Amino acid sequence: MTEQRILCVVTNAGEYQAVGFRTGLWLGELTHFVDVAEEAGFVCDIASPAGGFVPIDPESLMMPKAADAVGFESAVQKRYRDRGFMDRLQDTMPVSEADPARYGAIYLAGGHGTMFDFTSDALAEVVGAFWDAGKIVSAVCHGPAGLLEARDAAGKPIVGGRRVTGFSWREEGLAERQEAVPFNLEERLEEAGADYSKAALPFIEHVVEDERLITGQNPKSATAVAKAVLAHL
């Protein structure tokens, strides 16, 4: 059944272009989603724009490590210790090879790396194909960068006139990345015609559902996005 399989897309970009910071996938935005989906019996296939190796943003491991230090292991740290899970990020499928007919939904995980490769034509084409096939399209944090270029069969942006969220510009400033990122995601979503919203306070869980389009604002929202996707499936 296609409804029992979800395509999770992650970044291949491991560094910023303007500064020396290293980046990549924000690991928790993948693990939190996969934990919920797999516990419910779903299969999650992992793909990336170019295929192959997926770099991990080193900062995404800092909080899980701190949690471990005070006497308990976080869900992210458990996945990071899991050889089988981490091996799935060694040689991912190119997103261009994904067949939407095999899946009930697509999920775009975040991390600042997505700002550099989620605007690819290949990803835009796949996201548009999922949308036109009546599938669920979901994303979290910087993952909505993969929605910016996606068009439906009529050539219209799939976010046009739809309610969405994503990492806010205020959060970008608090993360000290406003000078490092190539664009303002909040602004670009609005320019694409989206009805963008955000939580009253930064880094608070915020999920927006507009029919089959489900988006989360920040890492805190990944679990809630997964639950919303499964509720639709």
Secondary structure, 3 states (H helix, E strand, C coil): CHHHEEEEECCCCCECCCCCCECCECHHHHHHHHHHHHHCCCEEEEEECCCECCCECHHHHHHHHHHHHCCCCCHHHHHHHCHHHHHCCCCEEEHHHCCHHHCCEEEECCCCCHHHHCCCHHHHHHHHHHHHCCCEEEEECCHHHHHCCCECCCCCECCCCCEECCCCHHHHHHCCCCCCCCCCHHHHHHHCCCEECCCCCCCCCCEEEECCEEEECCHHHHHHHHHHHHHHC
